[in-house]
Amino acid sequence: MKARPRGRKAPVLLALLFLLCVVLLSGCGNVRVSGALNPDGSMIGVHVGNGNPPPPPSPPFVELLLVANGGSGTVSSFGIGQGTGMLAAAAGSPFTAGGSPFAAALYPNNQFLYVSNNGTHSLSAYAVDTASGVLTQLPGSPVAVGDCPRDLAITPAGTFLYVANQCSHDVSAFSVNASTGALTPVPGSPFAAGTAPFALALDPGGKFLYVTDDSGGALLGFAVQGDGALAPVPGSPFPVGTCPESVKVAPASKLVYVANACSNDISAFSLDAAGSLTAVVGSPFPAGGSRPQALATSPGGSLLYVANQLSNDVAVFSIAGGGGLTPVAGSPFAVGGSNALPSGLAADASGKFLYVTLSNAGQVAGFSVGSGGGLTALAGSPFAAGSMPQGAVSSH
């Protein structure tokens, strides 16, 4: 009699029993089990999941995302899920601000948050509980500034805070108390800044401040003095495209980018030791969409993100050593519906996630950032925010 082969059925039966146990333990819900059998019947690459998004983060939060809600006069505070990028609202969020909040800036140690109130010509100042995301208005808040305040910028050392006042054509400057977050006007403040100062950016060393003149089609450059006062740099103002509404300085580099909303392009400059600017070869670069409204860079400075408001997408560019821009594969990436109006951008500290405020939808869209710069929507995205979310900032 021919002997039957042995040693094959037992491993297979064990594998099947294992899968049965997985299903039973998972409650027989919407379970996904993937894997394969080795030639001897053992399992390889087993993955079990139920098809649901990962749970949102809960306090204590490691990182926060703060969003200025222009239509509801509030600030939303979210915890960012580590490894997932999912957002969870802090207890009590959204928090009261002034009229038509537009932009937000965090103090370097994340202990204080400042929000420009475009409709009430003021700044709201908060103490930030970084573990819970709870915001508490500081004594003396809100603080009066010029007319129609737009963007904010805080020096890397936290010494000075600047506010672009669009309607009064100037920049307010304050010294910041590192212990209390209190603001004191700098001598000589406010400083004249073209016809419609809109967006602000400081270089990594905090030596130079750049201000877009939305009506004048120019970028103004200022040297930051020891007392916080502003003095024009050589060659300022520098010509850019029409309606410049965002400016960013790439981290740890000498490259400056300006989003020109009406000419649908990006002006690129290199800056020298005196803060003067020289146009990068090939500048301006196409924005990849219609009405570029906001800019953000990856933490390492290798990528530039552009929120194109009217085409409802985000263009992603790799930044060359000389400052030139090249679209990454798949760019631009659709965001929101046909009229979502992406208005603000913020990258998390790791560079793995990107957040886009959708002004017309009252939401924040979240994306994971691939190794090549491509964007993939996060589970659970978009996340609910207040009415007309505008500027956003993440802790670092």
FENNOR-V682170 format. One record per residue. SS is DSSP state (A for helix, B for strand, O for the rest). OMEGA is omega in radians with two decimals (none if undefined). BURIAL is + if it has 9 or more other ideal C-beta (glycine too) atoms within 8 Angstrom, else -. Layout:
ss: (SS | SS)
omega: (OMEGA | OMEGA)
burial: (BURIAL | BURIAL)
//
This chain:
ss: (O | O | O | O | O | O | O | O | A | A | A | A | A | A | A | A | A | A | A | A | A | A | A | A | A | O | O | O | O | O | O | B | B | B | B | B | B | O | O | O | O | O | B | B | B | B | B | B | B | O | O | O | O | O | O | O | O | O | O | O | O | O | O | B | B | B | B | B | B | O | O | O | O | B | B | B | B | B | B | B | O | O | O | O | O | O | B | B | B | O | O | O | O | O | B | B | O | O | O | O | B | B | B | B | B | B | O | O | O | O | O | B | B | B | B | B | B | O | O | O | O | B | B | B | B | B | B | B | O | O | O | O | O | O | B | B | B | O | O | O | O | O | B | B | O | O | O | O | B | B | B | B | B | B | O | O | O | O | O | B | B | B | B | B | B | O | O | O | O | B | B | B | B | B | B | B | O | O | O | O | O | O | B | B | B | O | O | O | O | O | B | B | O | O | O | O | B | B | B | B | B | B | O | O | O | O | O | B | B | B | B | B | B | O | O | O | O | B | B | B | B | B | B | B | O | O | O | O | O | B | B | B | O | O | O | O | O | B | B | O | O | O | O | B | B | B | B | B | B | O | O | O | O | O | B | B | B | B | B | B | O | O | O | O | B | B | B | B | B | B | B | O | O | O | O | O | B | B | B | O | O | O | O | O | B | B | O | O | O | O | O | B | B | B | B | B | B | O | O | O | O | O | B | B | B | B | B | B | O | O | O | O | B | B | B | B | B | B | B | O | O | O | O | O | B | B | B | O | O | O | O | O | B | B | O | O | O | O | O | O | O | B | B | B | B | B | B | O | O | O | O | O | B | B | B | B | B | B | O | O | O | O | B | B | B | B | B | B | B | O | O | O | O | O | B | B | B | O | O | O | O | O | B | B | O | O | O | O | B | B | B | B | B | B | O | O)
omega: (-3.11 | -3.12 | 3.12 | 3.11 | -3.12 | 3.07 | -3.11 | -3.01 | -3.07 | 3.11 | -3.14 | 3.12 | 3.11 | 3.13 | 3.13 | 3.10 | 3.11 | 3.14 | 3.11 | 3.13 | 3.13 | -3.13 | -3.13 | -3.12 | -3.12 | 3.10 | 3.11 | 3.09 | -3.12 | -3.00 | 3.02 | 3.08 | 3.12 | 3.13 | -3.13 | 3.10 | 2.93 | 3.09 | 3.13 | 3.09 | 3.12 | -3.07 | 3.01 | 3.01 | -3.11 | 3.05 | 3.14 | 3.10 | -3.13 | 3.08 | -3.13 | 3.09 | 3.11 | -3.13 | 3.10 | -3.13 | 3.07 | -3.13 | 0.04 | 3.12 | 3.07 | -3.09 | -3.09 | 2.94 | -3.13 | -3.04 | 3.08 | -3.10 | -3.02 | -3.07 | -3.07 | 3.13 | -3.06 | 3.02 | 3.06 | 3.11 | -3.11 | 2.89 | 3.14 | 3.14 | 3.13 | -3.14 | -3.13 | -3.09 | -3.13 | -3.12 | 3.04 | -3.11 | 3.06 | 3.09 | 3.14 | 3.14 | 0.08 | -3.07 | -3.05 | 3.03 | 3.09 | -3.12 | 3.08 | 3.07 | -3.04 | -3.05 | -3.12 | 3.11 | 3.12 | 3.00 | -3.05 | 3.13 | 3.09 | -3.09 | -3.11 | 3.10 | 3.11 | -3.07 | 3.10 | 3.12 | -3.03 | -3.05 | -3.10 | 3.01 | -3.07 | 3.00 | 2.95 | -3.11 | -3.05 | 2.83 | -3.08 | 2.95 | -3.00 | 3.13 | -3.09 | -3.07 | -3.13 | 3.13 | 3.11 | -3.11 | 3.13 | 3.04 | 3.14 | 3.11 | 0.05 | -3.11 | -3.13 | 3.04 | 3.11 | -3.08 | 3.09 | 3.13 | -3.14 | -3.01 | 3.11 | 3.02 | 3.11 | 3.14 | -3.08 | 3.12 | 3.12 | -3.05 | -3.04 | 3.07 | -3.11 | -3.11 | 3.07 | -3.14 | -2.98 | -3.00 | 3.09 | 2.98 | -3.10 | 3.11 | 3.04 | -3.14 | -3.13 | 2.88 | -3.05 | 3.05 | -3.04 | -3.11 | -3.03 | -3.07 | -3.11 | -3.10 | 3.09 | -3.13 | 3.08 | 3.08 | -3.14 | 3.14 | 0.04 | -3.11 | -3.14 | -3.07 | 3.05 | -3.05 | -3.12 | 3.14 | -2.98 | -3.07 | -3.09 | 2.99 | 3.07 | 3.04 | -3.07 | 3.14 | -3.12 | -3.11 | -3.04 | 3.09 | 3.12 | -3.02 | 3.07 | 3.02 | -2.99 | -3.13 | -3.04 | -3.13 | -3.08 | 3.01 | -3.13 | 3.11 | -3.14 | 2.97 | 3.13 | -3.12 | -3.09 | 3.13 | 3.14 | 3.10 | -3.09 | 3.09 | -3.10 | 3.05 | 3.13 | 3.08 | -3.13 | 0.07 | -3.11 | -3.10 | 3.05 | 3.11 | -3.10 | -3.11 | 3.09 | -3.00 | 3.03 | 3.08 | 3.11 | 2.98 | -3.12 | -3.11 | 3.05 | 3.12 | 3.10 | -3.13 | -3.11 | -3.13 | -3.13 | 3.07 | -3.13 | -2.94 | -3.06 | 3.10 | 3.03 | 3.12 | -3.11 | 3.03 | -3.11 | -3.10 | 2.87 | 3.14 | -3.11 | -3.04 | 3.13 | -3.13 | 3.11 | -3.03 | 3.06 | -3.10 | 3.08 | 3.10 | -3.14 | -3.13 | 0.04 | 3.14 | 3.09 | -3.07 | 3.13 | -3.14 | -3.05 | -3.14 | 3.05 | -2.99 | -3.05 | 3.10 | 2.97 | 3.07 | 3.00 | -3.09 | 3.13 | 3.10 | -3.13 | -3.10 | 3.01 | 3.11 | -3.13 | 3.06 | 3.14 | -2.91 | -3.03 | 3.07 | 3.05 | 3.11 | 3.06 | 3.06 | 3.14 | -3.12 | 2.93 | -3.10 | 3.12 | -3.12 | 3.13 | 3.10 | 3.11 | -3.08 | 3.10 | 3.13 | 3.06 | -3.14 | 3.10 | -3.11 | 0.06 | -3.10 | -3.11 | 3.12 | 3.12 | 3.14 | -3.05 | -3.14 | -3.08 | -3.14 | 3.04 | -2.99 | -3.10 | -3.11 | 3.00 | 3.05 | 3.10 | -3.04 | -3.11 | -3.06 | -3.12 | -3.06 | 3.10 | -3.12 | -3.07 | 3.08 | -3.13 | -2.94 | -3.06 | -3.10 | -3.09 | -3.04 | 2.98 | 3.08 | 3.14 | -3.13 | 2.89 | -3.10 | 3.14 | -3.10 | 3.11 | 3.14 | 3.12 | -3.08 | 3.08 | -3.10 | 3.12 | 2.99 | 3.14 | -3.14 | 0.05 | -3.10 | -3.10 | 3.04 | 3.07 | -3.14 | 3.09 | 3.08 | -3.09 | -3.10 | 3.13 | 3.10 | 3.09 | 3.07 | -2.99 | none)
burial: (- | - | - | - | - | - | - | + | - | - | + | + | - | + | + | - | - | + | + | - | - | + | + | - | - | + | - | - | - | - | + | + | + | - | + | - | + | - | - | - | + | - | + | - | - | - | - | - | - | - | - | - | - | - | - | + | + | - | + | - | + | - | + | + | + | + | + | + | + | + | + | + | + | + | + | + | + | + | + | + | + | - | - | + | + | + | + | + | + | + | - | - | + | + | + | - | + | + | - | + | + | + | + | + | + | + | + | - | - | + | - | + | + | + | + | + | + | + | - | + | + | + | + | + | + | + | + | + | + | + | - | + | + | + | + | - | + | + | - | - | + | + | + | - | + | + | - | + | + | + | + | + | + | + | + | + | - | + | - | + | + | + | + | + | + | + | - | + | + | + | + | + | + | + | + | + | + | - | - | - | + | + | + | - | - | + | - | - | + | + | + | - | + | + | - | + | + | + | + | + | + | + | + | + | - | + | - | + | + | + | + | + | + | + | - | + | + | + | + | + | + | + | + | + | - | - | - | + | + | + | - | + | + | - | - | + | + | + | - | + | + | - | + | + | + | + | + | + | + | + | + | - | + | - | + | + | + | + | + | + | + | - | + | + | + | + | + | + | + | + | + | + | - | - | + | + | + | - | - | + | - | - | + | + | + | - | + | + | + | - | + | + | + | + | + | + | + | + | + | - | + | - | + | + | + | + | + | + | + | - | + | + | + | + | + | + | + | + | + | - | - | - | + | + | + | - | + | + | - | - | + | + | + | - | + | + | - | - | - | + | + | + | + | + | + | + | + | + | - | - | + | - | + | + | + | + | + | + | + | + | + | + | + | + | + | + | + | + | + | - | - | - | + | + | + | - | - | + | - | + | + | + | + | - | + | + | - | + | + | + | + | + | + | + | + | -)
//
